[in-house]
Every structure is written in structure tokens, then in C-alpha cells.
Amino acid sequence: MNESETKAELIDPALLEAGWGTVEGSRIRREFPITKGRLLGGGRRGSTLSADYVLVYKNRNLAVIEAKKNTLYYTDGLAQAKDYATRLNIRYSYATNGEDIYQVDMDEGVECDVAKYPTPQELWEMTFPKVDTLLERLFKVPFENRGGTWQPRYYQENAITKTLEALSEGKDRILLTLATGTGKTAIAFQIAWKLFHAKWNLRSLREGDFSRSPRILFLADRNLLADQAFNAFNAFEEDALVRIDPKEIRKKGSVPTNGNIFFTTIVVSI
């Protein structure tokens, strides 16, 4: 069998038997895009990188599988599986030829043969041995994908995931640094989207009270960027967004409170 036949006749049925794609909240993402390929000039790009399979449960990427045709040795794709798992910030990676399966715990450095793929719940408990109800609540909110037209790049998803994990641990100073054009506003939007719909706020962190939506302040260094961000957040309910004019604050001596996400500029007095 070639690789496509191996996937269709051996790997897909094994994943289905483990409950992937049938258990509620589980998904199999095939040919998962990682990078578009290095720019070579003249409008050309190098080879793209994509993982054969990424296993998703409760809106979390939990495992990557690298598949080879059944006539190759089952660990031939091991280096690729590890590389993709590292890039995607995924704990478990698998290499297989459809006949045998090799599992790697990227966190613990433990590698071994396994007879079958874990079920979605088993893999969840392997990845998150400690129960974190706040983190589960945050990830229960799916990404806002603009009707299926938007998907985060792998590093954007890593940034969002790490930020939410830090928030669930009670950390209150988090810095994300990205180059121009890498989607900082998109990352901020998705973090705000999850916090808003999970009704996360300081009270929920301290007392487990999720009765109120949070208030989020988006600061930019000039009006053009604040306006761009305000427009980029248009998937939110209209009355949740407030564009603050610093001149109005100075005139009225107070700030508006009738919203949840506020956009304004940093005003420096000299």
C-alpha cells in the first residue's frame, strides 16, 4: 500500500475505533498546515510543512501523528513527528506505518511502542493529569473563525494557549512579543473572545464566580491602530465595544463604563 492507502485502510479505522471523530468534542485534523514554506523570491516559496494528523479534543491540539506507508519501518517518520509536536506545542507525538505505533511523551522524554491509540478522554488525562476547571472553561469556547474562513497559524495558537494557561494559574503580568505582520491583533482578539464568552474576570479567578463578563482595555500608541483594532473586533456584540476618545475623558473627567472591551490610545503628558 502507498501512504494514502495506508492512511485510509489502516490508520483512519484505528483512530475511529479509539473514538476520534465520534466522541463528542473530538476531531481529526488531516494535513494540518504548520508553515507555508520559506519565501524564495520571485513569488516562490519552499516546501510547505503539514502534519498528517492532529488529534483535537475539547478545542485543544493533543497529539500529532506522522504516517508512512506500511512497507516502511514504523519509526521512519519519528523525527518529523517530534519536530511538528515541538512547533505546535503538543505533548504527545506518534509515528506509524499503520501496522505498528510508536508514542513519544515530549514533556517527559518517554518513548515506547503502543498497541493502539488512546481515546480522546485518555489522551486528555495523559496530557492534563491535574484537573483545571478554569482552563477547561476557557478552552471550551472555540476560536471565532469568521464562518470557517480563519484558522490560527501554529505560533498564534501557541501564544493564545500559553496566555490562557498563565491566566488560569493566576499570573497577572504576561508579555507576548511578535514581529510586525505576525497577527498580534488577531491573537489579542481570540484571547479576548475566550475571556469574554467564558465570563473570566478577577472575581472568577478568586471566587469561582462566572456571573459577569470581564472588562478588557485595548491600548494602542496612535489612533489609527486603535481604530483598526476596534474594527477588527467586530465579531463581538456591538454594545460590548467602546471606542474611547482621550479628549472626551479630559472634558468629562470620567471614563465610560457601559461596555466590556474598550479601545483607546496611550496619552503621555510632558
N, C-alpha and C positions, 0 to 999 in steps of 0.2 A: 504493500500500500504506500502511496505517496503521503505527504504531510496532510493535505486536505482530507484524504480518505481516512487517515488515522484519527484526525480530529472528529470527523463525522461518525465513524463507526466504533471508535474505542473511547475517546476522551469525553465527548458530549454525553453518551449514555452513562458513563461513570459519574459525571457531575450531576446528571439528572437523578441518578439513584441516590446520591447523597443529599438531594433536596434542593440543589441550586437551581433557581429559576422557578421552583414550585412552592417552596416555603415562603410565606408572606414576608415581604421586606428584603428578599434575596434577589440578586441579579447576576447575570454573567455578562461581562462586557468584553466582547471579542475584538481583536485587533485594536486594542486600546492605544490611542495616539500619545506618544511621550514627547517627541520633538519633531519638527517639520524638516529637519535637516539643515546643515550649516550652509549659509549663503556663500556661493562660489563666485558670484559676479555675473554680469550679463543676464540677470534674471533667473539664473540657475541655482538649484540647491543640491546639497549632497543627499545621501540616502536618509530616509526618514526612519525614526525608531518607533516601534509599536510592540506592545506586549501581546502575545497570543490570547491570553485570557487574564482578566482581573475579576476577582470574586468580590461582590459588594453585598453587604448586609447592614441594615439599619442606616443606610446612607454613608457607610464607611467602606473604603477600599481595604480589604482584609488580606488578600493573597494575590500573588501573581503566578501564572503558570506559563512556562516556556515549553512548547511542544515540538517534537521532532518525529519524523516518520518512523514506523515501527521496525524498520530494518537497521536503524542506527542505535547506538548504545543509549540507554535512557538518561544518562547524565551529560550527554553531548551539549545540551542547552543550559547547563548549570551556571556557567559564567554569565550568560545573558540574563537568566532569571535573577541572579543576585544583583546584577547591575540595575535592572529595572526596579527591583524591590527597593534598592537604595535611593534611586531617583524619586520614586513615588512615596517614599517614607512608609513602606509596608513591612510588617514584621515577618510574615511567612512567604516563602517562595518555594515553588515546585518545579522540578524538571521531570519530563516524562516522554516516553515513546509510545504511550498508550498501553503498553504491556506492564511496565513497572513504573513506580513513582518514587521520587527522591524529594524529601522535605528538608527545608532549612529554616531554623529559627534565627532570624537575622540579629535579634537582640541578645540572645544567649550564646550564639555561635554553635548551636547543636544541630547536627546533620544526621539523617537516618533514612532508611527505606521505610515506606509505609504501604500497607496493603490496599488502602482506599483513601479517598478524600474525606476530610471531616465535614460534618453537616454545618449549615450556617451557624447554628447555636453553639456547636462545639468549637468552631473556629473563633467565634466571638469570645467565648470564655477562655480560650487559649491566648487570645490577643489581649484581653482585658480581664485578668484574674480577679481584680478588685472591682466591686460594683461602684459606679459613679453615676448616680441618678441625674445630677445636673448636666453632666457631659452627654448622657444619653438623651436628655430632653433637648439639648442644643442641636444634636445631630439628627434628631427625629424630624427637624424642619429641613426639607430638601432645598437644594440650591434653587434660586429663581432663574430659570433657564430661558426666559423670553420665548416661551412656546416651543421649546426644543431646539432653538437656534443657537444657544450659548452653552459652552462647556468650558470649565476652567482648565487652563494649562496646568501641567503637573505641579509646577512650582507655586502657582497661585493656590491650588488646593492644599499644598503643604503649608503655606503661610496661614491660610484660614484655619486649618486643622490645629496647628501649633498654637495659634492665638486663642482658640476656643478651649483647648486643653489648659493653657495657662490661666484663663479666666476661671475655669472650673476648679482650679487649685487655689484660688483666692489671690492670685497675683494681680497687682493694680498698676504696674508700670511695664508696658510691653512695647518694644520698638521693632518695627519692620522697615527694612531698608531695601529698596529696589531701584533699578535704573529707570531712566525716562523711557516711557513706552512699554513697560512691562505689565501694566494693568493695576496700578495702585488703587485707582478709584473703584475698579471692579472688585478688588479684594475687600476694600472698605465697605462697599455696598453689600456684599454677601455676608460679611460679619454682622453688619447692622441688621440685615434681613433676618438672620437666625436669632439674634438677640431680641429683636422686636417681636417676632412671632412665638418665641419661647417664653416671652414675658420675663426675660432675665433683667434683674436690677440688683442694687446693693442689698435691698431687703431680702430678695430671694436667696442671695448668697449667704446672708447671716441667719435668716429665719425660715427659709424654705417657702416663703410667701410669693406665689406667682400670680397674684391678682392684678398687678399693674404693669403696663408696658414701660420700658425704660425711656429715659431722655438721653439723647445722643447729640453731641456737639461736633460738627464737622468744621474745622478751621482751615482756611487757605491763606496764602500770603498776598493774594490780589483778587479783585472782584471777578475777573474773567474765570479764574479757576473755581471760585465759589459758585458762580452761575453754572459752569459746566457740571459740577458735582450735583447741584440741585436738580438739573435736568436729567442727569444720569440715574437718579434715584426715583424716576417717575413711576416705577412699578409699585411703589408704596401708595397707600391711600392718600388722596390729595390733602386731607386735613391733618395728616401726620407730619407733613413737611412745612417748614417755616424758613423763609429767607430773611435773615436779619440785616438791616442796614445800620451800621455803626452810628451814622449821623442821627438816626431816629432814637437810638439809645441815649445819645448825649442830650437830645432835645427833651425827651420824656423823663429821663433819669431812671428808667426801668427797662427790663428786658421782657420780651413776650414769653409766655408760658403755655400758650394754647396749642401745643403740638408735641411731637416726640423726637423729631430729628431736625436740628437747627443748623443752618449754614451761614457762616459769616467769615469775615477776614480778621486777621490779627492786626490790631491797631497799636502802633508804638508811638508813645508821646515822648518828644525830645525837649 
